[in-house]
Amino acid sequence: MTTTAAVERFLDSLAAVTVRAGYAESLIRLTARTIRSPPCSLTTPR
């Protein structure tokens, strides 16, 4: 599983939109540090 897939799977498991958005911000920064640039799907709240 890629980092991106793991992050997306984790975010999908969260029911509350506000919690998902909060985690997404942190995970975008973390992902940006570990891979060259995060995919658009990570930067767009669902």
N, CA, C, O and CB atoms as a CASP TS submission, in Angstrom:
PFRMAT TS
TARGET T0000
AUTHOR 0000-0000-0000
METHOD Language model
MODEL 1
PARENT N/A
ATOM      1  N   MET     1       0.854  -1.172   0.000  1.00  0.00           N
ATOM      2  CA  MET     1       0.000   0.000   0.000  1.00  0.00           C
ATOM      3  C   MET     1       0.897   1.232   0.000  1.00  0.00           C
ATOM      4  O   MET     1       1.872   1.302   0.749  1.00  0.00           O
ATOM      5  CB  MET     1      -0.970  -0.001   1.226  1.00  0.00           C
ATOM      6  N   THR     2       0.568   2.180  -0.827  1.00  0.00           N
ATOM      7  CA  THR     2       1.335   3.422  -0.887  1.00  0.00           C
ATOM      8  C   THR     2       0.941   4.345   0.266  1.00  0.00           C
ATOM      9  O   THR     2      -0.091   4.155   0.909  1.00  0.00           O
ATOM     10  CB  THR     2       1.117   4.130  -2.243  1.00  0.00           C
ATOM     11  N   THR     3       1.766   5.325   0.507  1.00  0.00           N
ATOM     12  CA  THR     3       1.462   6.320   1.545  1.00  0.00           C
ATOM     13  C   THR     3       0.150   7.019   1.223  1.00  0.00           C
ATOM     14  O   THR     3      -0.692   7.221   2.098  1.00  0.00           O
ATOM     15  CB  THR     3       2.608   7.358   1.671  1.00  0.00           C
ATOM     16  N   THR     4      -0.009   7.380  -0.031  1.00  0.00           N
ATOM     17  CA  THR     4      -1.227   8.073  -0.454  1.00  0.00           C
ATOM     18  C   THR     4      -2.456   7.214  -0.205  1.00  0.00           C
ATOM     19  O   THR     4      -3.460   7.705   0.312  1.00  0.00           O
ATOM     20  CB  THR     4      -1.142   8.450  -1.935  1.00  0.00           C
ATOM     21  N   ALA     5      -2.390   5.951  -0.563  1.00  0.00           N
ATOM     22  CA  ALA     5      -3.522   5.050  -0.359  1.00  0.00           C
ATOM     23  C   ALA     5      -3.828   4.883   1.124  1.00  0.00           C
ATOM     24  O   ALA     5      -4.992   4.848   1.522  1.00  0.00           O
ATOM     25  CB  ALA     5      -3.242   3.687  -0.995  1.00  0.00           C
ATOM     26  N   ALA     6      -2.789   4.780   1.935  1.00  0.00           N
ATOM     27  CA  ALA     6      -2.986   4.630   3.378  1.00  0.00           C
ATOM     28  C   ALA     6      -3.645   5.868   3.972  1.00  0.00           C
ATOM     29  O   ALA     6      -4.547   5.759   4.803  1.00  0.00           O
ATOM     30  CB  ALA     6      -1.647   4.363   4.078  1.00  0.00           C
ATOM     31  N   VAL     7      -3.202   7.029   3.549  1.00  0.00           N
ATOM     32  CA  VAL     7      -3.780   8.285   4.046  1.00  0.00           C
ATOM     33  C   VAL     7      -5.246   8.383   3.624  1.00  0.00           C
ATOM     34  O   VAL     7      -6.108   8.714   4.439  1.00  0.00           O
ATOM     35  CB  VAL     7      -2.979   9.512   3.518  1.00  0.00           C
ATOM     36  N   GLU     8      -5.527   8.097   2.358  1.00  0.00           N
ATOM     37  CA  GLU     8      -6.902   8.182   1.874  1.00  0.00           C
ATOM     38  C   GLU     8      -7.798   7.181   2.602  1.00  0.00           C
ATOM     39  O   GLU     8      -8.936   7.500   2.947  1.00  0.00           O
ATOM     40  CB  GLU     8      -6.951   7.937   0.360  1.00  0.00           C
ATOM     41  N   ARG     9      -7.288   5.977   2.833  1.00  0.00           N
ATOM     42  CA  ARG     9      -8.071   4.968   3.551  1.00  0.00           C
ATOM     43  C   ARG     9      -8.371   5.424   4.982  1.00  0.00           C
ATOM     44  O   ARG     9      -9.486   5.263   5.478  1.00  0.00           O
ATOM     45  CB  ARG     9      -7.321   3.620   3.569  1.00  0.00           C
ATOM     46  N   PHE    10      -7.362   5.992   5.629  1.00  0.00           N
ATOM     47  CA  PHE    10      -7.561   6.503   6.991  1.00  0.00           C
ATOM     48  C   PHE    10      -8.598   7.620   6.999  1.00  0.00           C
ATOM     49  O   PHE    10      -9.511   7.611   7.825  1.00  0.00           O
ATOM     50  CB  PHE    10      -6.231   7.012   7.580  1.00  0.00           C
ATOM     51  N   LEU    11      -8.467   8.577   6.091  1.00  0.00           N
ATOM     52  CA  LEU    11      -9.414   9.695   6.055  1.00  0.00           C
ATOM     53  C   LEU    11     -10.826   9.212   5.749  1.00  0.00           C
ATOM     54  O   LEU    11     -11.793   9.735   6.302  1.00  0.00           O
ATOM     55  CB  LEU    11      -8.979  10.730   5.014  1.00  0.00           C
ATOM     56  N   ASP    12     -10.952   8.224   4.878  1.00  0.00           N
ATOM     57  CA  ASP    12     -12.270   7.676   4.559  1.00  0.00           C
ATOM     58  C   ASP    12     -12.918   6.998   5.760  1.00  0.00           C
ATOM     59  O   ASP    12     -14.143   6.897   5.832  1.00  0.00           O
ATOM     60  CB  ASP    12     -12.158   6.688   3.415  1.00  0.00           C
ATOM     61  N   SER    13     -12.101   6.534   6.703  1.00  0.00           N
ATOM     62  CA  SER    13     -12.646   5.835   7.872  1.00  0.00           C
ATOM     63  C   SER    13     -13.222   6.793   8.915  1.00  0.00           C
ATOM     64  O   SER    13     -13.909   6.360   9.841  1.00  0.00           O
ATOM     65  CB  SER    13     -11.566   4.982   8.510  1.00  0.00           C
ATOM     66  N   LEU    14     -12.950   8.074   8.773  1.00  0.00           N
ATOM     67  CA  LEU    14     -13.428   9.067   9.731  1.00  0.00           C
ATOM     68  C   LEU    14     -14.810   9.578   9.318  1.00  0.00           C
ATOM     69  O   LEU    14     -15.008  10.008   8.182  1.00  0.00           O
ATOM     70  CB  LEU    14     -12.428  10.241   9.843  1.00  0.00           C
ATOM     71  N   ALA    15     -15.741   9.525  10.235  1.00  0.00           N
ATOM     72  CA  ALA    15     -17.124   9.905   9.922  1.00  0.00           C
ATOM     73  C   ALA    15     -17.340  11.418   9.944  1.00  0.00           C
ATOM     74  O   ALA    15     -18.043  11.949   9.084  1.00  0.00           O
ATOM     75  CB  ALA    15     -18.073   9.246  10.904  1.00  0.00           C
ATOM     76  N   ALA    16     -16.755  12.112  10.898  1.00  0.00           N
ATOM     77  CA  ALA    16     -16.998  13.553  11.051  1.00  0.00           C
ATOM     78  C   ALA    16     -16.151  14.356  10.067  1.00  0.00           C
ATOM     79  O   ALA    16     -14.931  14.199  10.004  1.00  0.00           O
ATOM     80  CB  ALA    16     -16.695  14.001  12.495  1.00  0.00           C
ATOM     81  N   VAL    17     -16.804  15.201   9.316  1.00  0.00           N
ATOM     82  CA  VAL    17     -16.124  16.011   8.306  1.00  0.00           C
ATOM     83  C   VAL    17     -15.072  16.915   8.946  1.00  0.00           C
ATOM     84  O   VAL    17     -13.983  17.078   8.396  1.00  0.00           O
ATOM     85  CB  VAL    17     -17.141  16.855   7.524  1.00  0.00           C
ATOM     86  N   THR    18     -15.383  17.496  10.090  1.00  0.00           N
ATOM     87  CA  THR    18     -14.430  18.406  10.735  1.00  0.00           C
ATOM     88  C   THR    18     -13.179  17.665  11.199  1.00  0.00           C
ATOM     89  O   THR    18     -12.072  18.192  11.095  1.00  0.00           O
ATOM     90  CB  THR    18     -15.088  19.111  11.923  1.00  0.00           C
ATOM     91  N   VAL    19     -13.347  16.460  11.704  1.00  0.00           N
ATOM     92  CA  VAL    19     -12.195  15.655  12.130  1.00  0.00           C
ATOM     93  C   VAL    19     -11.363  15.280  10.917  1.00  0.00           C
ATOM     94  O   VAL    19     -10.135  15.364  10.942  1.00  0.00           O
ATOM     95  CB  VAL    19     -12.652  14.380  12.888  1.00  0.00           C
ATOM     96  N   ARG    20     -12.046  14.865   9.853  1.00  0.00           N
ATOM     97  CA  ARG    20     -11.359  14.481   8.613  1.00  0.00           C
ATOM     98  C   ARG    20     -10.552  15.658   8.064  1.00  0.00           C
ATOM     99  O   ARG    20      -9.412  15.480   7.636  1.00  0.00           O
ATOM    100  CB  ARG    20     -12.378  13.991   7.554  1.00  0.00           C
ATOM    101  N   ALA    21     -11.130  16.844   8.074  1.00  0.00           N
ATOM    102  CA  ALA    21     -10.440  18.030   7.564  1.00  0.00           C
ATOM    103  C   ALA    21      -9.220  18.361   8.415  1.00  0.00           C
ATOM    104  O   ALA    21      -8.172  18.730   7.885  1.00  0.00           O
ATOM    105  CB  ALA    21     -11.395  19.229   7.525  1.00  0.00           C
ATOM    106  N   GLY    22      -9.353  18.232   9.731  1.00  0.00           N
ATOM    107  CA  GLY    22      -8.228  18.499  10.633  1.00  0.00           C
ATOM    108  C   GLY    22      -7.075  17.547  10.404  1.00  0.00           C
ATOM    109  O   GLY    22      -5.919  17.961  10.320  1.00  0.00           O
ATOM    110  N   TYR    23      -7.397  16.263  10.303  1.00  0.00           N
ATOM    111  CA  TYR    23      -6.352  15.280  10.033  1.00  0.00           C
ATOM    112  C   TYR    23      -5.762  15.484   8.636  1.00  0.00           C
ATOM    113  O   TYR    23      -4.556  15.327   8.442  1.00  0.00           O
ATOM    114  CB  TYR    23      -6.910  13.855  10.172  1.00  0.00           C
ATOM    115  N   ALA    24      -6.603  15.829   7.673  1.00  0.00           N
ATOM    116  CA  ALA    24      -6.128  16.016   6.300  1.00  0.00           C
ATOM    117  C   ALA    24      -5.037  17.075   6.229  1.00  0.00           C
ATOM    118  O   ALA    24      -4.042  16.893   5.529  1.00  0.00           O
ATOM    119  CB  ALA    24      -7.288  16.402   5.383  1.00  0.00           C
ATOM    120  N   GLU    25      -5.216  18.178   6.947  1.00  0.00           N
ATOM    121  CA  GLU    25      -4.204  19.242   6.939  1.00  0.00           C
ATOM    122  C   GLU    25      -2.852  18.717   7.420  1.00  0.00           C
ATOM    123  O   GLU    25      -1.823  18.978   6.797  1.00  0.00           O
ATOM    124  CB  GLU    25      -4.655  20.420   7.822  1.00  0.00           C
ATOM    125  N   SER    26      -2.857  17.986   8.513  1.00  0.00           N
ATOM    126  CA  SER    26      -1.610  17.433   9.046  1.00  0.00           C
ATOM    127  C   SER    26      -1.011  16.393   8.111  1.00  0.00           C
ATOM    128  O   SER    26       0.199  16.366   7.887  1.00  0.00           O
ATOM    129  CB  SER    26      -1.851  16.815  10.414  1.00  0.00           C
ATOM    130  N   LEU    27      -1.866  15.546   7.574  1.00  0.00           N
ATOM    131  CA  LEU    27      -1.373  14.489   6.696  1.00  0.00           C
ATOM    132  C   LEU    27      -0.864  15.028   5.367  1.00  0.00           C
ATOM    133  O   LEU    27       0.039  14.440   4.771  1.00  0.00           O
ATOM    134  CB  LEU    27      -2.464  13.476   6.448  1.00  0.00           C
ATOM    135  N   ILE    28      -1.422  16.129   4.895  1.00  0.00           N
ATOM    136  CA  ILE    28      -0.915  16.762   3.670  1.00  0.00           C
ATOM    137  C   ILE    28       0.522  17.218   3.896  1.00  0.00           C
ATOM    138  O   ILE    28       1.389  17.001   3.049  1.00  0.00           O
ATOM    139  CB  ILE    28      -1.813  17.969   3.247  1.00  0.00           C
ATOM    140  N   ARG    29       0.774  17.855   5.048  1.00  0.00           N
ATOM    141  CA  ARG    29       2.142  18.312   5.351  1.00  0.00           C
ATOM    142  C   ARG    29       3.090  17.124   5.481  1.00  0.00           C
ATOM    143  O   ARG    29       4.201  17.157   4.953  1.00  0.00           O
ATOM    144  CB  ARG    29       2.161  19.149   6.652  1.00  0.00           C
ATOM    145  N   LEU    30       2.661  16.088   6.174  1.00  0.00           N
ATOM    146  CA  LEU    30       3.493  14.903   6.344  1.00  0.00           C
ATOM    147  C   LEU    30       3.775  14.240   4.998  1.00  0.00           C
ATOM    148  O   LEU    30       4.913  13.871   4.705  1.00  0.00           O
ATOM    149  CB  LEU    30       2.816  13.908   7.293  1.00  0.00           C
ATOM    150  N   THR    31       2.737  14.095   4.188  1.00  0.00           N
ATOM    151  CA  THR    31       2.904  13.470   2.878  1.00  0.00           C
ATOM    152  C   THR    31       3.818  14.305   1.992  1.00  0.00           C
ATOM    153  O   THR    31       4.631  13.753   1.251  1.00  0.00           O
ATOM    154  CB  THR    31       1.545  13.275   2.200  1.00  0.00           C
ATOM    155  N   ALA    32       3.696  15.618   2.056  1.00  0.00           N
ATOM    156  CA  ALA    32       4.552  16.491   1.258  1.00  0.00           C
ATOM    157  C   ALA    32       6.020  16.310   1.623  1.00  0.00           C
ATOM    158  O   ALA    32       6.900  16.459   0.775  1.00  0.00           O
ATOM    159  CB  ALA    32       4.144  17.950   1.443  1.00  0.00           C
ATOM    160  N   ARG    33       6.276  15.993   2.871  1.00  0.00           N
ATOM    161  CA  ARG    33       7.659  15.771   3.302  1.00  0.00           C
ATOM    162  C   ARG    33       8.185  14.412   2.864  1.00  0.00           C
ATOM    163  O   ARG    33       9.391  14.242   2.683  1.00  0.00           O
ATOM    164  CB  ARG    33       7.763  15.894   4.812  1.00  0.00           C
ATOM    165  N   THR    34       7.292  13.446   2.694  1.00  0.00           N
ATOM    166  CA  THR    34       7.738  12.091   2.374  1.00  0.00           C
ATOM    167  C   THR    34       7.698  11.778   0.884  1.00  0.00           C
ATOM    168  O   THR    34       8.440  10.917   0.414  1.00  0.00           O
ATOM    169  CB  THR    34       6.895  11.094   3.111  1.00  0.00           C
ATOM    170  N   ILE    35       6.846  12.462   0.143  1.00  0.00           N
ATOM    171  CA  ILE    35       6.825  12.312  -1.310  1.00  0.00           C
ATOM    172  C   ILE    35       6.907  13.699  -1.922  1.00  0.00           C
ATOM    173  O   ILE    35       6.628  14.696  -1.256  1.00  0.00           O
ATOM    174  CB  ILE    35       5.541  11.554  -1.795  1.00  0.00           C
ATOM    175  N   ARG    36       7.277  13.761  -3.155  1.00  0.00           N
ATOM    176  CA  ARG    36       7.540  15.051  -3.804  1.00  0.00           C
ATOM    177  C   ARG    36       6.360  16.017  -3.717  1.00  0.00           C
ATOM    178  O   ARG    36       6.552  17.162  -3.310  1.00  0.00           O
ATOM    179  CB  ARG    36       7.897  14.830  -5.254  1.00  0.00           C
ATOM    180  N   SER    37       5.174  15.607  -4.077  1.00  0.00           N
ATOM    181  CA  SER    37       3.997  16.466  -3.937  1.00  0.00           C
ATOM    182  C   SER    37       2.773  15.586  -3.717  1.00  0.00           C
ATOM    183  O   SER    37       2.641  14.539  -4.350  1.00  0.00           O
ATOM    184  CB  SER    37       3.809  17.380  -5.192  1.00  0.00           C
ATOM    185  N   PRO    38       1.869  16.008  -2.817  1.00  0.00           N
ATOM    186  CA  PRO    38       0.688  15.197  -2.543  1.00  0.00           C
ATOM    187  C   PRO    38      -0.286  15.222  -3.719  1.00  0.00           C
ATOM    188  O   PRO    38      -0.395  16.237  -4.407  1.00  0.00           O
ATOM    189  CB  PRO    38      -0.008  15.688  -1.274  1.00  0.00           C
ATOM    190  N   PRO    39      -0.982  14.139  -3.953  1.00  0.00           N
ATOM    191  CA  PRO    39      -1.993  14.132  -5.016  1.00  0.00           C
ATOM    192  C   PRO    39      -3.151  15.049  -4.672  1.00  0.00           C
ATOM    193  O   PRO    39      -3.406  15.340  -3.503  1.00  0.00           O
ATOM    194  CB  PRO    39      -2.506  12.713  -5.260  1.00  0.00           C
ATOM    195  N   CYS    40      -3.838  15.492  -5.686  1.00  0.00           N
ATOM    196  CA  CYS    40      -4.955  16.421  -5.500  1.00  0.00           C
ATOM    197  C   CYS    40      -6.014  15.865  -4.569  1.00  0.00           C
ATOM    198  O   CYS    40      -6.655  16.624  -3.843  1.00  0.00           O
ATOM    199  CB  CYS    40      -5.581  16.759  -6.833  1.00  0.00           C
ATOM    200  N   SER    41      -6.210  14.563  -4.575  1.00  0.00           N
ATOM    201  CA  SER    41      -7.253  13.979  -3.740  1.00  0.00           C
ATOM    202  C   SER    41      -7.008  14.209  -2.259  1.00  0.00           C
ATOM    203  O   SER    41      -7.957  14.212  -1.474  1.00  0.00           O
ATOM    204  CB  SER    41      -7.363  12.504  -4.009  1.00  0.00           C
ATOM    205  N   LEU    42      -5.752  14.402  -1.858  1.00  0.00           N
ATOM    206  CA  LEU    42      -5.461  14.663  -0.454  1.00  0.00           C
ATOM    207  C   LEU    42      -5.756  16.095  -0.066  1.00  0.00           C
ATOM    208  O   LEU    42      -6.013  16.385   1.102  1.00  0.00           O
ATOM    209  CB  LEU    42      -4.023  14.343  -0.155  1.00  0.00           C
ATOM    210  N   THR    43      -5.720  16.983  -1.028  1.00  0.00           N
ATOM    211  CA  THR    43      -5.922  18.391  -0.725  1.00  0.00           C
ATOM    212  C   THR    43      -7.384  18.803  -0.821  1.00  0.00           C
ATOM    213  O   THR    43      -7.737  19.927  -0.462  1.00  0.00           O
ATOM    214  CB  THR    43      -5.095  19.238  -1.653  1.00  0.00           C
ATOM    215  N   THR    44      -8.231  17.908  -1.298  1.00  0.00           N
ATOM    216  CA  THR    44      -9.651  18.196  -1.455  1.00  0.00           C
ATOM    217  C   THR    44     -10.456  17.430  -0.425  1.00  0.00           C
ATOM    218  O   THR    44     -10.525  16.203  -0.500  1.00  0.00           O
ATOM    219  CB  THR    44     -10.124  17.849  -2.869  1.00  0.00           C
ATOM    220  N   PRO    45     -11.076  18.116   0.545  1.00  0.00           N
ATOM    221  CA  PRO    45     -11.888  17.404   1.541  1.00  0.00           C
ATOM    222  C   PRO    45     -13.062  16.701   0.860  1.00  0.00           C
ATOM    223  O   PRO    45     -13.605  17.189  -0.131  1.00  0.00           O
ATOM    224  CB  PRO    45     -12.407  18.384   2.629  1.00  0.00           C
ATOM    225  N   ARG    46     -13.437  15.559   1.401  1.00  0.00           N
ATOM    226  CA  ARG    46     -14.551  14.797   0.810  1.00  0.00           C
ATOM    227  C   ARG    46     -15.817  15.036   1.566  1.00  0.00           C
ATOM    228  O   ARG    46     -16.858  14.480   1.217  1.00  0.00           O
ATOM    229  CB  ARG    46     -14.245  13.309   0.782  1.00  0.00           C
TER
END
